Amino acid sequence: MGSGTLGILIPPSIMLIVFGEIMQIPIGQIFAAALFPGLLLGVLYMVYIAVRATLNPTAAPANPVPDQRPLGQRLREVLINLIGPAVLIMSVLISIIVGVATPTEGAAIGAFGAMVIAWLSGNLRWPALWEALRETSLMTGMILILAVCATAFSLIFKRIGGQAMIEQAIGLLGSNPYMVILAIMILLFILGFFLEWIEISFLVLPMFAPVVAGLDFGTTFADRDQLMVWFAILVAVNLQTSFLTPPFGYALFYLKGANIEGVSMGDIYRSVIPIVLLQLLGLVLIVAFPSISLWLASLV
């Protein structure tokens, strides 16, 4: 479940594109900034699994029926199934990060590349293409409806003095900008128990982005764009937990839907605790060392 949530963080990510549009920051920079944090979380998961399996080998038993095929055949299958998607992903990422294509044009490159891969593998059929178009239309329509409604909500909220109320409440935290960041992260973490990342993004980010943009971190950040990119990555890493925290964590129900014998919902709830703690550890590391997210973004 932990590795599955990385798909919404590591580029190309729909969530990061939505963040970029809401916070008015370059998509290429936010894509570059998310790469190392995503890898950091992946490394934390691998270290945890290695340590846990070493201390308790029964927690990760070996496959009782090992693959008897020759090593060369297995490697060839891995390469065939890996090279195509890897080339497709990198072509989309590189085209956006270096500024050759906009996110919309990058999406077109990705869609065309996926069709080519499907054609080469013999899986390009009208039913599959129709289903892809249908799902894409549903997702696009849902996001656009949310964007329109959330924008209307934000405008009304600000008009009746909601933004000023938030700024006054944050002012009670004192002049330490990291206390403000801590309060926002705690709020987002709690909201993640009950809301999806889409709702949180459109409803909360427009309220807190102006507040964060006005914080004084001294010489930590070169300009506003760098500060906002860092804040966007913090929010993205924080929202990884929303997929895993009960009662509405989607990944929890996906795993339960796999009908693994002997695994109850209670087992799944308990098993996710160390993964959520690792995600929070990654969040703390990115707060303490902003260069984890900003070094690559500064080169774009």
Buried (B, 14 or more C-beta within 10 A) or exposed (E): BBEEBBEBBBBBBBBBBBBBBBBEBBBBBBBBBBBBBBEBBBEBBEEBBEEEEEEEEEEEEEEEEEEEEEEEEEEEEEEEEEEBEEEBBEBBBBBBBEEEBEBEEBBBBBBEBBBEBBEEEEEBEEEEEEEBEEEEEEEEEEBEEBBEEBEEBBEEBBEEEBBEEBEEEBEEBEEEBEEBBEBBBEBBBEBBEEBBBBBBBBBBBBBBBEBBBEBEBEEEBEEEBBBBBBBBBBBBBBBBBBBBBEEBBBBBEEBBEEEEEEEEEEEBBEBBEBBBEBBBBBBEBBBEEBEBBBEBBBEB
